[in-house]
Amino acid sequence: MNIFKKGFSIFLGLFMIISSFGSMVNAAANPNPSWNVDERVIFHNQCSPYDYYAAKDPTIVYYNGKYLVYYTGANKSGGWQMCFTSASTISGLKTAPRTYMSKIGESYFCAPELFYYEPQKLWYLVYQDGTHGAAYATTTTPDDPNSWSGPKSFGISGNMGWDYYIICDDQYAYMYNTPSDGSGKLYMRKTTLANFPNKGWSTPTVACSNVFEGAAVYKSLADGQYYMLIEAMIDGRSYELFTSSSAGGPWTLVNNKWATRSNLTKYNADKWTTNVSHGELIRAGYNQKLEINDINKVDFLIQGTTNMNAEYQQIIWDLGLIRNYTGSPDTPVTPRTAFEKIEAESWNDQSGIQNVTCDEGTEAVGYTENGDYSVYKSIDFGSGATSFQARVSSATSGGKIEIRLDSATGTLVGTCTVSGTGSWQTFADVNCTVSGVSGKHDLYLKYIGDSGYLINLNWFKFSNTPVVSDKLGDVNSDGQIDAIDLQLLKKYLLGSGTIENTKLGDLNASGDVDAIDFSLLKQYLLGQITKFPAQA
C-alpha cells in the first residue's frame, strides 16, 4: 500500500509538472486571437440627455453581486459627462436604470476608472475633468452613484491630457495618460502607496511612443506578467497589446493588431460594431492591483460603432462585450455567507488540490502542497469578520492556511496554523483571528508549508466573535484546548517542537513545563478534571 501511494505520488507529481509546464507555455499572450462579439448591453441615449450621441469609455467591476459600470455620455450640446448603471448579469445591463452622476456634476468629466484602494479602504473613481485635468472622487459604497465625494486633484502637472489610468503593485501607484499635444506618446508617473493619491508623484516619463490613447494596464495571474492595452487608429479603431514584467514597464509590443475588425470573427447578435474602441477588461477582483485571470480569456467591454463618418463628438457609440475565447462567459456565482459552515470541497476554482474521502462525511480538500490554493467565490462577510475556524487533519507536520481576498496574492487577512493530528482522518478544529474583511469577496485559502502534503480541510466558517487568546492549556493560541495542544506539548517535552508562550503550558504554576503538565492536560481532555491547578 505504501509503495502504491508513493508510486502514485510520483506519477501525480510528474503529471502536475507536465501540466504546469503546459499551462506556463499557454499562459503567454496569443498575439492574434479570434474575437467573439456579443450583443450591445448599454445603448446611447438611455441616460438622456447626457448620452444623446454616445455611451463610451466604460469602467467595470463585479462587486456585491452586481456588475458596476461607470461610463461617459456625449450630450447633444457638445459636452461630456458620466453616467452609471448596474445589474447582476451582463445581459441585465440592457434594461437596468441609468443614473447621471449629479453628485460630481461638472460640465466636463469623463473617461472613468474604478477600483478599491485597499490601504485606505476607499473606492476611487479616476477621471479627466475641466477643473483639475486629472481628478478623482472617493466613496465607501461604489454601487451608489450619489455617494461620491469629488472632484479632487491628484496634484500633478506636465504632459497633461486625457485617459488617466492607475495600477498599483506592492510598492507604487503608476499613472498612465496620453498628452494633448498630439505627440503620439504615452506618459507614466508614479508615487508610493503611502503618498497616494496626491503626494510625491514623479516627473512623467515616456512609456511608449507612436501610440494613440486609452491605455489600460492589468496583471495576468496565469503567467504573472503585466499587459498594457492601448487604443490605436489601425484599420479603424483597434487595440495594440504590450507586455512587461513590471507595472511600470518597460513595455514590449506583442501585436499592434491584437483586437481589430479583421479578427472580430463571430457575431453572436447583430453586427453592431466593426471598431474596437475605448474599453476595459472585467477583472478577477476589484482592488488597485487590477488583476485578471488570464490574458487569453478576457471579457472586454468596449465602445463600438459601424460608422465613423461624423464629427468626433457626434459619433454614435454603444457598449458591449467582445471575448477572445469560445463558449459563454462565466456565470456569476451566487453569494454565500461567510458565517455558516462551508464545505471545503465546494470550491469554485483551485490550483494543485484534489477532493478526497473524509470519514466525517462528504469529502475534504486534500493533496495540498506549498502554494496550492482553493477558491470560494462571492463570500459575503457582511459588516465584518473577526475570526476563522477550520476543521483540519494532517498526517505530517501540517502547515498554514493563508486567508486571502480576491486573488492568490490578494490582501492577507489572516493566517491559521495547522499542526499534525497524527492521521489524515483524525480531524480537529483550529482557529485564528482575521481583520480587514467585510462585504463580498472571492476567498482564496492558500496552503503554505514544507515539501510534501500538508493539510486536509473538511470545512470552514467565519465568525464576528473574536478568538480568545492566552487561555491556559491552549498552547497553540487557537482559541480552544484540544488534542493538537496535547501533541504540541509532547513534542516540546521531547525536544522536537517549540511553544511560543510557555506560560500557557505551565498548568500547575510550577514555573516549568514538564511531564506533570502533560499529564494534567491529558486528564483535562479525558474529562477527569475541569480546570488546572494554576487556575485554583
Protein Blocks (a to p, Z undefined) as FASTA:
>chain_A
ZZmmmmmmmmmmmmmmmmmmmmmmmmpccfbbcddddddfbdghklccklmmbcchiacd
deehiacdddddddfkopacddddddfbfklmmmgccdddfknopabdghiaddddfklo
pacdddddfknopacdddfblklmklpgcdddehigejiaehiaddddfkbccdddddfk
onopacdddddfklpmkgoiacdddfbghiaehiacdddfklopacddddddeehiaddd
dddfbfnbpaddfbfclbcfklmmbccbdcfbfcdcddddddfblcfnopafblklccdd
ddddfbfcbcfklpccddddddfbecjdddddddddfkbccdfklpfbdehiacdddfkg
paddehiaehiacddehiaekjopfbdcdddddfbebiaddddehiaklccfbdcdddde
hiaklccddddddehiecjddddddddddedjfbdcfbdcddfbdcdehiehianonopa
cfklmmmmmmmmnopaccfblmlmmmnonopacfklmmmmmmmmnopacbdfklZZ
